[in-house]
Amino acid sequence: MRIGIDLGGTKIEIAAIDSDGVFVARERIATPRDYDGTIRAITGLAAGLDARLGRIDRIGIGIPGAVSRRTGEVRNANARFLNGRPFERDLIAALGRPVKVANDADCFALSEAERGEGTVFGAILGTGCGGGVVVEGRLLPGAAAGEWGHNPLPSPDRDETEGPECWCGRRGCIETWVSGTGFARDYRANHGGAASAEAIVAAARSGEAAALAALDRYVERLARALAGVVNVIDPDAIVLGGGMSNVDEIYAPLPAAVRLHVFCAEWSGTIRAPRFGDSSGVRGAAQLWDQSGFEARHV
């Protein structure tokens, strides 16, 4: 039995998962907006599982950031209250047991990689944009592995050259274009009026021309961004996660659009939706204990 924890910007999910990958118990709560409250919330969730199932020492957690090898502090987390804090060390002390920590996109990729697939790239397209790489069932270690979202958008046209400002301090990051947030920003910039990504997709399905145009731009930009990944690691499969992975309309045109931009147009990999939806993160966190010798992603 293992415990997986998915620490997200809006929710914390904890689950006890048996050796066959079956959920034995699970719970979700809203993520506190502060560091100490988050530590207390995770400790309380673990105590609740202990009371129901007995103490389980195998705990893995996915976080929206990385851990500095030099300082042990969290870096580059879009849940900014984690940044600069020794989260791994503090959580081990609070729980009184060992913890394996990984980037949340790593956990997603690990959960979604199917047996027999050689190289799998897990692309998160949610509020932000992250990625993880699994090769022959093993996570590719390293702080930068899979972090495609903060590269520049490839082959920008004249209207994309400068690009929107990103929370990381740069401009024109892939995240600012292909995250759900970026999709909504692009619609607003081109057509006026604020709308959520979900509302824009609904409008496109009802035939609204502006929403359809925004969706077309989104697929074309996503294709360029993924083509850069293909050129570097030639994945056998790309699995999309996050809120934009629920947009069924992007899957049919995307493979051909990617091939237009890759160096070798004969790329034969697949692009697919996640098998486990928003449960992938917590599943992958629990699976960290199957990665012998795995340590936290460091920077």
C-alpha positions in Angstrom: 0.0 0.0 0.0 1.2 3.5 -0.9 0.0 7.0 -0.4 0.0 9.5 -3.2 -0.6 13.2 -2.7 -1.3 15.7 -5.5 -0.7 19.3 -4.3 -2.3 21.6 -6.8 -3.1 25.3 -6.9 -6.8 24.7 -6.0 -7.0 21.3 -4.5 -5.0 18.8 -2.5 -5.8 15.1 -3.2 -4.6 12.2 -1.1 -5.2 8.6 -1.9 -4.2 5.2 -0.6 -3.4 2.9 -3.6 -2.8 -0.9 -3.5 -0.1 -2.8 -5.4 -2.6 -3.3 -8.3 -3.1 0.5 -8.7 -6.6 0.3 -7.1 -7.8 3.2 -5.0 -8.5 2.0 -1.5 -9.3 5.5 0.0 -9.1 9.0 -1.3 -10.0 12.6 -0.2 -9.8 16.0 -1.7 -9.8 19.4 0.0 -9.2 23.0 -1.1 -5.6 24.1 -1.1 -4.9 26.6 1.7 -3.4 29.9 0.3 -0.4 29.8 2.7 2.6 27.6 3.4 1.9 26.7 7.0 -1.7 25.9 6.3 -0.7 23.6 3.5 1.7 21.7 5.7 -1.1 21.3 8.3 -3.6 20.3 5.7 -1.4 17.5 4.3 -0.5 16.3 7.8 -4.2 16.1 8.6 -5.1 14.2 5.5 -2.4 11.7 6.2 -3.5 11.3 9.8 -7.0 10.6 8.5 -5.8 7.8 6.3 -3.7 6.4 9.2 -6.8 6.2 11.4 -8.7 4.3 8.7 -6.0 2.0 7.3 -3.1 2.0 9.7 0.2 3.8 9.3 1.5 3.7 5.7 5.1 4.8 5.3 5.3 5.0 1.5 4.2 8.6 0.7 4.9 10.3 -2.6 3.8 13.8 -3.4 3.7 15.8 -6.6 4.2 19.6 -6.3 4.0 22.4 -8.9 7.7 23.2 -8.7 11.2 21.8 -8.1 13.6 21.4 -5.1 17.0 23.1 -5.1 19.9 20.6 -4.5 21.9 23.4 -3.0 19.4 24.8 -0.5 16.6 22.2 -0.3 14.1 25.0 -1.1 11.3 25.0 -3.6 12.0 26.9 -6.8 9.8 27.9 -9.8 6.5 26.9 -8.3 3.4 28.6 -9.6 1.9 28.1 -6.2 4.2 30.9 -5.1 3.9 30.5 -1.4 6.0 27.3 -1.8 9.0 29.2 -3.3 12.0 29.7 -1.1 10.6 27.2 1.5 12.2 23.9 2.6 9.0 22.0 1.8 10.4 18.5 1.5 12.3 18.8 4.8 9.3 20.4 6.6 6.9 17.8 5.3 9.1 14.9 6.4 9.3 16.5 9.9 5.6 17.0 10.1 4.6 13.5 8.9 7.4 11.7 10.8 8.2 9.4 7.9 10.0 9.5 4.5 8.5 11.3 1.6 9.4 11.2 -2.1 8.8 14.5 -3.9 8.5 15.1 -7.6 7.2 17.7 -10.0 3.5 17.3 -10.6 4.0 16.9 -14.3 6.5 14.1 -13.7 3.8 12.3 -11.7 1.2 12.8 -14.5 3.6 11.3 -17.1 4.5 8.4 -14.8 0.8 7.6 -14.3 -0.1 7.8 -17.9 2.8 5.9 -19.5 1.6 2.6 -20.7 3.5 -0.6 -20.4 5.6 -1.3 -23.6 5.7 2.4 -24.7 9.3 3.5 -25.1 9.3 7.2 -24.5 6.3 9.1 -23.3 5.9 12.9 -23.0 3.2 14.1 -20.6 2.2 17.6 -21.4 0.1 19.6 -18.9 -2.2 22.2 -20.4 -4.0 23.7 -17.5 -3.7 27.0 -15.6 0.0 26.6 -16.5 2.0 24.4 -18.8 4.4 21.7 -17.6 5.8 18.4 -18.8 7.4 15.2 -17.8 9.3 12.4 -19.6 9.2 8.7 -19.0 11.6 6.4 -20.8 11.0 2.6 -20.6 8.9 3.1 -17.5 11.5 5.3 -15.8 11.2 9.0 -15.1 13.9 11.1 -16.7 15.5 12.9 -13.8 16.7 16.5 -13.7 15.2 19.8 -12.9 14.8 20.8 -16.6 13.5 17.5 -17.9 10.2 18.1 -19.7 9.9 21.7 -18.7 8.9 22.9 -22.2 6.4 25.5 -21.0 9.0 28.2 -20.4 10.8 27.9 -23.8 9.8 30.5 -26.3 6.9 29.7 -28.7 8.7 28.3 -31.9 8.4 30.1 -35.2 6.5 33.2 -33.9 4.7 35.2 -36.5 4.7 39.0 -36.4 1.9 39.2 -33.9 3.6 36.7 -31.6 7.2 38.0 -31.6 7.1 39.8 -28.3 4.5 37.6 -26.6 2.6 38.1 -23.4 4.4 38.6 -20.1 4.8 35.3 -18.2 4.7 34.9 -14.4 8.3 33.6 -14.6 9.5 37.1 -15.6 10.0 36.4 -19.3 7.8 37.1 -22.3 6.3 34.8 -24.9 6.7 31.5 -23.1 4.9 28.6 -24.5 2.8 28.6 -21.3 1.4 32.0 -22.2 0.0 30.6 -25.4 -1.1 27.0 -24.9 -2.2 26.9 -21.2 -5.9 27.3 -20.6 -5.1 30.8 -19.2 -3.3 31.6 -22.5 -6.1 30.4 -24.6 -8.6 32.7 -22.8 -6.1 35.6 -23.0 -5.7 35.1 -26.8 -9.5 35.2 -27.2 -9.8 38.3 -25.2 -7.0 40.0 -27.1 -8.4 39.2 -30.5 -12.1 39.5 -30.0 -12.7 41.4 -26.8 -14.6 40.4 -23.7 -13.5 38.2 -20.9 -14.4 34.5 -21.0 -13.1 31.3 -19.4 -11.5 28.6 -21.5 -14.5 26.4 -20.9 -16.9 29.1 -22.0 -14.9 29.7 -25.2 -14.9 26.0 -26.1 -18.7 25.9 -25.5 -19.1 28.9 -27.8 -17.0 27.2 -30.5 -19.2 24.2 -30.3 -22.2 26.4 -30.8 -20.6 27.8 -33.9 -19.4 31.2 -32.8 -16.9 32.4 -35.4 -14.6 34.2 -32.9 -14.3 31.1 -30.6 -13.7 28.8 -33.6 -10.9 31.1 -34.8 -9.4 31.1 -31.3 -9.5 27.3 -31.2 -7.8 27.1 -34.6 -5.0 29.4 -33.4 -4.6 27.3 -30.2 -4.2 24.0 -32.1 -1.6 25.6 -34.5 0.4 27.0 -31.7 0.2 23.8 -29.7 1.4 21.9 -32.7 4.5 24.2 -33.1 5.3 23.8 -29.4 4.9 20.0 -29.4 7.0 19.7 -32.6 9.9 21.1 -30.7 9.6 18.3 -28.2 9.4 15.7 -31.0 12.6 17.1 -32.5 14.4 16.6 -29.2 13.1 13.3 -27.8 11.1 11.7 -30.6 8.4 10.4 -28.1 6.3 7.3 -29.0 3.4 8.9 -27.3 2.4 12.4 -26.2 -0.3 12.4 -23.5 -2.2 15.7 -22.8 -3.3 16.6 -19.4 -4.9 19.6 -17.6 -8.1 21.3 -18.5 -7.4 21.8 -22.2 -6.9 18.0 -22.6 -10.7 17.8 -22.2 -11.3 19.6 -25.4 -12.0 16.7 -27.8 -11.8 19.0 -30.9 -8.0 19.4 -30.6 -7.1 15.7 -31.0 -8.1 15.1 -34.7 -6.1 18.0 -36.3 -3.2 18.0 -33.9 -1.0 15.1 -35.2 -0.9 16.3 -38.8 -0.3 19.8 -37.6 2.7 18.7 -35.5 4.2 16.8 -38.5 4.1 20.0 -40.5 6.7 21.4 -38.1 8.9 18.5 -37.1 12.3 18.0 -38.8 11.3 14.5 -39.8 7.7 14.6 -41.1 7.5 10.8 -40.8 7.1 11.0 -37.0 4.7 8.2 -36.1 4.0 8.9 -32.5 0.5 9.2 -31.1 -1.2 12.1 -29.3 -3.8 11.0 -26.8 -6.0 12.1 -24.0 -5.2 10.9 -20.4 -6.5 7.6 -19.2 -6.9 8.7 -15.6 -8.0 12.4 -16.0 -7.4 14.5 -12.9 -6.6 11.3 -10.9 -3.3 10.9 -12.8 -1.3 13.2 -10.5 -2.1 11.3 -7.3 -1.6 7.9 -9.0 1.8 9.0 -10.2 2.9 10.3 -6.9 2.2 7.0 -5.3 4.1 5.3 -8.1 7.3 7.2 -7.1 7.9 4.3 -4.7 8.3 2.0 -7.7 11.1 4.1 -9.1 14.0 2.6 -7.3 16.8 5.1 -6.6 14.5 8.0 -7.5 15.1 11.2 -5.6 13.3 14.5 -5.8 13.7 16.6 -8.9 16.4 19.1 -8.1 17.6 22.3 -9.6 
